[in-house]
Amino acid sequence: MEKEPLIEFQKVTKRFDTRTILDQVDLKIYEGEVTTIIGLSGTGKSVTLKHIIGLLSPDEGQILYRGKPLGQMTKTEWNEYIGRISYMFQNNALFDSMTVFENVALPLRQKTGLNKKAIEEKAMARIKQTELTEEAHKYPSELSGGMQKRAALARALVTDPQIVLFDEPTTGQDPVRKNAILGMVAQNQKKFGFTAVLISHEIPDVFFISNRILALYDKKIVFEGPPEEFESLDHPFLDELVGSLEGLQQELTGLYSRRHFKVRYQTDFARRNPNDTYVAAVFKLEDMDAIGERIGHDAAQQVMRAIGSYISKHFGKVGAFSSRQTIDEFGTVLPFSNMEEAGRILADFTDDFQKHGMKGLECTIDGPSTEENICELTVSAGMAPGKPQVEVESIMEFARYKQEPIARFKCSFGGIMK
């Protein structure tokens, strides 16, 4: 029996004058999940979010919350519903006349009965989480675009909302900071259990934190389901979207995107003898959430990027190909290899990584090292044998079960500590 959606669109149509933006849209958002609405620019993603929060109303159709149409709610029910939602605007919508602290604290002052000290503690906790402590008393005009984005994120999370709507939270960020913001969203979602709805058009790694993907194309939802099923979508939208994303994935990790990884695998093994063998390896940076909290999400993503680059450099020399599989994991396929040979290659990589690879993991964060911002990082790896007729995902899943630590080191403000 399918569970009841938290929010549901039923045949929603929205027009602006003679232009139709949404046309008979059906979609479902489930409680406690991360749902990402993807689509190219100008396809109505922001319009969809604004319907959820009541900034826009449909011209046709209806929107339901826990099975009840928003249009049939009493004033009390509506206020309760809106009180559960927080919205992070695409343009940040920070008040220029207020400092970062005042902007973040504003929802607490407006929506809660907390005293001044409690408001200050809660606001500063969110500011610290978004790595803006030193900017807390600066004004938005004094911040970079990336800092403004993080300030808006801190404000969106400060009231511990049940539903958070993110309108292009990574727009205008460099690839590393994009993943840092997504990691922060994922970490807070897991920690506090809110329902997250994101819209995006530019970063494939959003799939790593999403439970469900909704694809908006030509005014309609053309796909609704888990990220892994999206990759097999047979629709012009997929080709258009992937074409706009591949460069960013390459820039982010120096590795194949998951889609190119799959295509490379299928191409390389299509004409192989069924008895040929290969080995899949999976590398993971353990406790990614804790690392983000200790040394900062930007530093955590810098570490991941450096690990990815090192994997690509080392295994590429022996003909292997790799991709980033999740927000904290890389996958590698060694064609024409068996477990004995792959074991030697992994041993060489481990030795090289421990001796030289850590130099590439320098965390570019200024500040003194203290007990609070030092954490131990562990990189684990596992391998499993495969054959061409077996799906590579199944082999990689088996490799995950065999993961063991291959390197440990400490990281802090200022860099790697041996």
ChimeraX attribute file (.defattr): number of C-alpha atoms within 10 A of each C-alpha:
attribute: neighborCount
match mode: 1-to-1
recipient: residues
	/A:1	3
	/A:2	4
	/A:3	7
	/A:4	14
	/A:5	16
	/A:6	17
	/A:7	19
	/A:8	23
	/A:9	23
	/A:10	16
	/A:11	17
	/A:12	22
	/A:13	21
	/A:14	23
	/A:15	13
	/A:16	9
	/A:17	6
	/A:18	6
	/A:19	8
	/A:20	13
	/A:21	18
	/A:22	27
	/A:23	18
	/A:24	15
	/A:25	21
	/A:26	19
	/A:27	18
	/A:28	18
	/A:29	23
	/A:30	19
	/A:31	18
	/A:32	17
	/A:33	19
	/A:34	25
	/A:35	28
	/A:36	26
	/A:37	25
	/A:38	27
	/A:39	23
	/A:40	18
	/A:41	11
	/A:42	12
	/A:43	18
	/A:44	23
	/A:45	25
	/A:46	20
	/A:47	17
	/A:48	23
	/A:49	21
	/A:50	17
	/A:51	18
	/A:52	21
	/A:53	16
	/A:54	14
	/A:55	10
	/A:56	13
	/A:57	20
	/A:58	18
	/A:59	13
	/A:60	15
	/A:61	17
	/A:62	21
	/A:63	24
	/A:64	19
	/A:65	17
	/A:66	14
	/A:67	12
	/A:68	14
	/A:69	16
	/A:70	21
	/A:71	13
	/A:72	11
	/A:73	14
	/A:74	10
	/A:75	9
	/A:76	8
	/A:77	12
	/A:78	14
	/A:79	11
	/A:80	11
	/A:81	16
	/A:82	14
	/A:83	14
	/A:84	14
	/A:85	21
	/A:86	23
	/A:87	21
	/A:88	22
	/A:89	20
	/A:90	16
	/A:91	14
	/A:92	21
	/A:93	13
	/A:94	21
	/A:95	14
	/A:96	12
	/A:97	11
	/A:98	15
	/A:99	20
	/A:100	31
	/A:101	23
	/A:102	20
	/A:103	23
	/A:104	29
	/A:105	24
	/A:106	19
	/A:107	18
	/A:108	22
	/A:109	15
	/A:110	9
	/A:111	10
	/A:112	11
	/A:113	10
	/A:114	13
	/A:115	10
	/A:116	11
	/A:117	9
	/A:118	12
	/A:119	21
	/A:120	16
	/A:121	12
	/A:122	16
	/A:123	27
	/A:124	21
	/A:125	15
	/A:126	24
	/A:127	26
	/A:128	16
	/A:129	20
	/A:130	23
	/A:131	20
	/A:132	21
	/A:133	15
	/A:134	9
	/A:135	18
	/A:136	19
	/A:137	13
	/A:138	15
	/A:139	19
	/A:140	23
	/A:141	13
	/A:142	12
	/A:143	15
	/A:144	9
	/A:145	16
	/A:146	17
	/A:147	18
	/A:148	21
	/A:149	26
	/A:150	23
	/A:151	28
	/A:152	25
	/A:153	26
	/A:154	27
	/A:155	27
	/A:156	23
	/A:157	25
	/A:158	21
	/A:159	24
	/A:160	17
	/A:161	19
	/A:162	19
	/A:163	24
	/A:164	22
	/A:165	24
	/A:166	23
	/A:167	23
	/A:168	22
	/A:169	24
	/A:170	25
	/A:171	17
	/A:172	12
	/A:173	16
	/A:174	14
	/A:175	19
	/A:176	20
	/A:177	20
	/A:178	23
	/A:179	26
	/A:180	24
	/A:181	22
	/A:182	23
	/A:183	25
	/A:184	22
	/A:185	21
	/A:186	20
	/A:187	19
	/A:188	17
	/A:189	21
	/A:190	15
	/A:191	10
	/A:192	13
	/A:193	18
	/A:194	21
	/A:195	21
	/A:196	27
	/A:197	23
	/A:198	24
	/A:199	27
	/A:200	21
	/A:201	21
	/A:202	22
	/A:203	24
	/A:204	20
	/A:205	23
	/A:206	26
	/A:207	22
	/A:208	19
	/A:209	20
	/A:210	20
	/A:211	17
	/A:212	24
	/A:213	25
	/A:214	22
	/A:215	23
	/A:216	23
	/A:217	21
	/A:218	16
	/A:219	17
	/A:220	20
	/A:221	19
	/A:222	15
	/A:223	22
	/A:224	20
	/A:225	14
	/A:226	15
	/A:227	19
	/A:228	13
	/A:229	12
	/A:230	17
	/A:231	13
	/A:232	10
	/A:233	13
	/A:234	10
	/A:235	11
	/A:236	9
	/A:237	18
	/A:238	18
	/A:239	11
	/A:240	12
	/A:241	18
	/A:242	17
	/A:243	10
	/A:244	15
	/A:245	16
	/A:246	19
	/A:247	14
	/A:248	17
	/A:249	20
	/A:250	15
	/A:251	14
	/A:252	26
	/A:253	26
	/A:254	21
	/A:255	25
	/A:256	22
	/A:257	24
	/A:258	21
	/A:259	15
	/A:260	15
	/A:261	20
	/A:262	17
	/A:263	13
	/A:264	15
	/A:265	17
	/A:266	15
	/A:267	11
	/A:268	12
	/A:269	19
	/A:270	12
	/A:271	9
	/A:272	14
	/A:273	11
	/A:274	12
	/A:275	10
	/A:276	15
	/A:277	18
	/A:278	22
	/A:279	26
	/A:280	30
	/A:281	25
	/A:282	27
	/A:283	26
	/A:284	25
	/A:285	21
	/A:286	16
	/A:287	13
	/A:288	21
	/A:289	19
	/A:290	16
	/A:291	23
	/A:292	20
	/A:293	19
	/A:294	21
	/A:295	23
	/A:296	23
	/A:297	27
	/A:298	23
	/A:299	25
	/A:300	29
	/A:301	27
	/A:302	22
	/A:303	23
	/A:304	25
	/A:305	22
	/A:306	22
	/A:307	24
	/A:308	22
	/A:309	18
	/A:310	22
	/A:311	25
	/A:312	21
	/A:313	15
	/A:314	18
	/A:315	18
	/A:316	15
	/A:317	9
	/A:318	11
	/A:319	11
	/A:320	20
	/A:321	22
	/A:322	28
	/A:323	26
	/A:324	28
	/A:325	21
	/A:326	15
	/A:327	21
	/A:328	18
	/A:329	22
	/A:330	24
	/A:331	27
	/A:332	24
	/A:333	27
	/A:334	24
	/A:335	22
	/A:336	16
	/A:337	19
	/A:338	17
	/A:339	17
	/A:340	10
	/A:341	13
	/A:342	22
	/A:343	15
	/A:344	11
	/A:345	17
	/A:346	19
	/A:347	13
	/A:348	13
	/A:349	18
	/A:350	18
	/A:351	14
	/A:352	14
	/A:353	19
	/A:354	16
	/A:355	10
	/A:356	12
	/A:357	18
	/A:358	22
	/A:359	13
	/A:360	17
	/A:361	20
	/A:362	18
	/A:363	22
	/A:364	14
	/A:365	14
	/A:366	10
	/A:367	10
	/A:368	9
	/A:369	14
	/A:370	9
	/A:371	8
	/A:372	11
	/A:373	16
	/A:374	19
	/A:375	19
	/A:376	16
	/A:377	20
	/A:378	17
	/A:379	19
	/A:380	19
	/A:381	23
	/A:382	23
	/A:383	27
	/A:384	23
	/A:385	20
	/A:386	25
	/A:387	19
	/A:388	20
	/A:389	14
	/A:390	10
	/A:391	13
	/A:392	20
	/A:393	12
	/A:394	13
	/A:395	21
	/A:396	24
	/A:397	16
	/A:398	19
	/A:399	21
	/A:400	22
	/A:401	13
	/A:402	15
	/A:403	18
	/A:404	15
	/A:405	15
	/A:406	18
	/A:407	16
	/A:408	14
	/A:409	14
	/A:410	13
	/A:411	26
	/A:412	27
	/A:413	23
	/A:414	16
	/A:415	21
	/A:416	18
	/A:417	14
	/A:418	9
